[in-house]
């Protein structure tokens, strides 16, 4: 009989709810999992019959699961100590790409690296972002896989300018000397220790030479720059002005020739070389070259920037993780493996970086835990179980009525 369908629909709906609860509890420890809830709607048969008040007579036909919604509130942040792990707090999803090129979205940040050093999800999909150029993050452009594997090499950078702050003692006798070492790097990343030598030749006047070890160049002369420094009566450098050119034509290691600038001006516009009655002194020189190095560790900043620390003690940006947001998160289609795909209901992904455009922030070395509430799930389980038992009892009652009716007809 048709009325068996009413409690039967209740049994199916309760079974769907129990299945949802079971799935939530099974994913209690799944990284980035979002709790799901089944919603129901009632079914009515519209009849052409009306009552005395001209109202339509409606007969209920049961219940229908109408929606499975996900709770996209944040789960707890759990520190893992694994540098490639990331927890996203707030709105948004990480962007990933499968081996087939399909784009999907996830909150599970338990990332690792594959054999090629690319950042991947637990199921092997590539994590997408913006690749840095020359150590500078590019928070826009075409999304690309992020390669962060340890052991990658950063190239050497030849020194093109150096600076040192020094004071030459005005009380020094004519003929007195003072020297300052300056380390620089050639195009192959080898370090060469230049020496800046000062010799007092007269009051307020010093000669200088910049020398490089003979073994480094193979040249007969070690001097690669020379000239005279003159100071006014207040000890300020009056000549040369701005900078001194330093040129090394060749190296025994095969590196390219170097043309450098010795910057004589501080950031505040004053001279970096002075002559006062204080003793000879100099600060550690600075220069813009570096040796080559291998990537030894990484760290992730709150905006998703991946900073690499190299064996040459240099650090630079490797890339920046992309974060996508949607007009309607509930419209996303769960495809398993903690992944979602965009649909017409969700709208097109708005992709950018963490901390901008309403997107959440990222915590490196951590993951987002499941947001399943055990107590709430057991409460839903009890309700679903009671509903299942009640509908089962209704079917038993309908069966008894049916049997009684058949017996009356048979009699």
LUMROLUM-871837 format. One line per 10 residues: number of its first residue (from 0); for each residue x, y, z of C-alpha. Coordinates in steps of 0.05 Angstrom, whole numbers. Layout:
BEGIN
NUM) X,Y,Z | ...
END
This chain:
BEGIN
0) 0,0,0 | 22,72,-14 | 22,92,60 | 82,46,72 | 123,97,33 | 115,150,87 | 152,115,144 | 198,84,93 | 221,154,71 | 232,168,145
10) 276,106,151 | 317,128,91 | 324,199,118 | 345,174,186 | 395,127,153 | 424,186,115 | 431,226,179 | 464,168,215 | 511,159,156 | 530,234,160
20) 543,228,235 | 585,166,225 | 625,201,171 | 637,261,216 | 661,217,274 | 705,176,227 | 739,241,206 | 749,267,276 | 825,266,266 | 826,285,192
30) 865,348,179 | 822,405,154 | 757,364,154 | 692,404,159 | 632,377,198 | 571,360,155 | 498,364,171 | 439,334,133 | 377,378,125 | 307,351,108
40) 244,375,74 | 173,348,78 | 133,319,19 | 60,335,6 | 12,309,-47 | -29,367,-74 | -101,346,-83 | -156,378,-125 | -204,366,-66 | -220,423,-20
50) -255,427,47 | -315,468,67 | -270,529,75 | -246,520,4 | -176,502,29 | -138,447,-8 | -134,380,25 | -61,359,30 | -35,290,47 | 35,283,74
60) 79,235,35 | 140,234,81 | 208,266,84 | 265,278,35 | 339,295,49 | 345,364,17 | 416,386,31 | 482,366,63 | 515,429,89 | 586,436,113
70) 607,477,174 | 665,519,148 | 683,550,214 | 756,543,234 | 783,481,267 | 837,486,320 | 908,501,299 | 956,445,316 | 1032,455,313 | 1069,399,278
80) 1140,426,272 | 1140,406,199 | 1162,467,159 | 1119,451,98 | 1054,445,138 | 1006,504,137 | 943,521,176 | 894,570,145 | 855,610,196 | 795,649,169
90) 763,650,101 | 792,614,41 | 821,550,13 | 889,528,-13 | 892,519,-88 | 917,451,-115 | 926,418,-182 | 921,344,-197 | 966,305,-245 | 912,313,-298
100) 913,389,-290 | 846,394,-254 | 843,451,-202 | 813,437,-134 | 811,470,-66 | 827,445,4 | 834,466,77 | 881,408,92 | 950,439,98 | 990,376,116
110) 1035,390,56 | 1099,354,40 | 1147,353,-20 | 1153,302,-76 | 1217,274,-107 | 1224,336,-150 | 1219,383,-90 | 1149,409,-107 | 1101,425,-50 | 1044,373,-52
120) 982,353,-13 | 977,287,23 | 946,255,-39 | 1000,281,-86 | 966,343,-116 | 1011,403,-129 | 1002,464,-84 | 995,526,-127 | 1020,596,-116 | 1063,653,-143
130) 1136,639,-157 | 1185,692,-133 | 1234,725,-181 | 1304,742,-156 | 1282,731,-84 | 1223,779,-89 | 1152,754,-78 | 1103,765,-135 | 1033,764,-105 | 999,762,-172
140) 1006,732,-241 | 998,661,-266 | 991,606,-213 | 1048,556,-214 | 1069,496,-172 | 1116,516,-116 | 1184,482,-113 | 1213,484,-43 | 1255,421,-40 | 1317,425,4
150) 1382,424,-34 | 1362,471,-90 | 1417,520,-107 | 1416,596,-106 | 1467,625,-155 | 1527,667,-135 | 1521,742,-142 | 1584,782,-158 | 1597,843,-116 | 1583,908,-152
160) 1589,957,-93 | 1615,959,-23 | 1616,1009,34 | 1654,1017,99 | 1651,1070,153 | 1718,1090,180 | 1752,1145,219 | 1825,1164,205 | 1859,1194,265 | 1877,1267,254
170) 1932,1260,307 | 1969,1208,265 | 2039,1228,243 | 2054,1236,169 | 2072,1168,142 | 2026,1131,190 | 1983,1076,159 | 1917,1041,173 | 1884,983,137 | 1813,956,131
180) 1794,887,102 | 1735,883,53 | 1709,814,32 | 1677,811,-38 | 1650,755,-83 | 1665,741,-155 | 1617,713,-207 | 1632,641,-186 | 1616,656,-113 | 1689,654,-88
190) 1707,704,-34 | 1766,751,-44 | 1792,794,13 | 1808,864,-11 | 1849,909,34 | 1839,984,36 | 1904,1017,58 | 1908,1089,83 | 1973,1129,90 | 1976,1199,118
200) 2014,1244,71 | 2000,1313,101 | 1952,1349,146 | 1881,1331,126 | 1908,1288,69 | 1913,1213,62 | 1931,1169,3 | 1894,1104,-6 | 1902,1039,-45 | 1855,981,-54
210) 1894,915,-60 | 1875,843,-77 | 1920,783,-62 | 1966,765,-119 | 1945,692,-114 | 1874,712,-131 | 1890,748,-196 | 1958,723,-218 | 1976,795,-235 | 2043,826,-217
220) 2009,886,-184 | 1961,876,-127 | 1933,948,-129 | 1866,954,-164 | 1849,1026,-143 | 1887,1084,-114 | 1880,1158,-100 | 1880,1214,-48 | 1830,1230,7 | 1825,1303,30
230) 1787,1329,89 | 1765,1398,111 | 1782,1429,179 | 1720,1395,210 | 1743,1326,188 | 1692,1318,132 | 1714,1285,67 | 1717,1335,10 | 1748,1292,-44 | 1735,1245,-78
240) 1660,1257,-80 | 1609,1201,-79 | 1648,1139,-97 | 1712,1107,-122 | 1716,1058,-180 | 1750,991,-166 | 1766,944,-224 | 1794,874,-223 | 1808,850,-294 | 1815,775,-282
250) 1816,719,-231 | 1856,655,-228 | 1792,616,-213 | 1763,635,-282 | 1711,683,-255 | 1690,744,-296 | 1724,810,-287 | 1695,855,-233 | 1677,929,-236 | 1657,953,-167
260) 1639,1019,-134 | 1667,1038,-66 | 1610,1080,-39 | 1636,1138,3 | 1567,1164,24 | 1523,1141,82 | 1449,1131,77 | 1438,1199,110 | 1479,1233,55 | 1541,1245,98
270) 1611,1218,85 | 1627,1147,108 | 1701,1166,117 | 1719,1220,168 | 1782,1247,200 | 1777,1268,273 | 1822,1265,334 | 1791,1197,353 | 1833,1134,342 | 1833,1098,275
280) 1771,1055,271 | 1725,1022,221 | 1659,985,222 | 1646,919,187 | 1641,932,113 | 1578,917,74 | 1573,892,2 | 1519,865,-44 | 1551,801,-69 | 1542,730,-43
290) 1568,660,-51 | 1524,606,-81 | 1487,564,-31 | 1440,506,-23 | 1371,511,9 | 1376,485,80 | 1309,503,111 | 1244,541,97 | 1193,579,138 | 1123,603,121
300) 1100,674,138 | 1028,694,155 | 1016,719,84 | 1038,652,55 | 1107,675,34 | 1156,617,35 | 1224,641,59 | 1285,599,43 | 1348,599,85 | 1410,578,47
310) 1477,549,68 | 1510,616,52 | 1468,646,108 | 1427,685,57 | 1351,684,59 | 1302,700,3 | 1231,688,-18 | 1218,625,-57 | 1144,636,-72 | 1077,653,-41
320) 1019,605,-30 | 954,623,-64 | 887,627,-26 | 819,624,-60 | 752,649,-34 | 681,638,-60 | 616,677,-58 | 581,614,-31 | 623,562,4 | 563,516,11
330) 560,511,-64 | 627,475,-67 | 627,402,-87 | 665,355,-41 | 703,304,-83 | 738,266,-27 | 808,271,0 | 790,337,34 | 784,368,-35 | 729,412,-64
340) 712,435,-134 | 678,499,-155 | 607,495,-182 | 556,544,-209 | 528,548,-139 | 595,567,-108 | 614,618,-161 | 682,629,-191 | 743,627,-145 | 773,694,-126
350) 847,678,-120 | 899,720,-83 | 944,716,-23 | 930,706,51 | 912,768,91 | 883,806,32 | 812,813,4 | 779,781,65 | 824,719,61 | 849,685,124
360) 921,682,148 | 970,624,148 | 1008,593,206 | 1070,555,183 | 1092,490,216 | 1019,475,236 | 955,444,209 | 882,459,218 | 847,404,258 | 778,376,242
370) 721,419,271 | 677,360,288 | 645,367,357 | 639,297,388 | 583,317,437 | 542,349,381 | 550,287,337 | 527,240,392 | 466,284,403 | 450,280,328
380) 461,205,330 | 410,197,387 | 358,238,350 | 369,200,285 | 365,133,322 | 299,152,355 | 271,175,289 | 292,110,257 | 259,69,312 | 195,110,308
390) 189,101,232 | 204,27,240 | 147,22,291 | 101,58,241 | 116,6,188 | 101,-50,239 | 35,-16,256 | 16,-8,182 | 32,-81,171 | -13,-102,228
400) -70,-59,200 | -59,-88,131 | -62,-159,158 | -126,-144,197 | -158,-114,134 | -139,-174,93 | -169,-220,146 | -234,-181,145 | -238,-187,69 | -221,-261,71
410) -275,-273,123
END
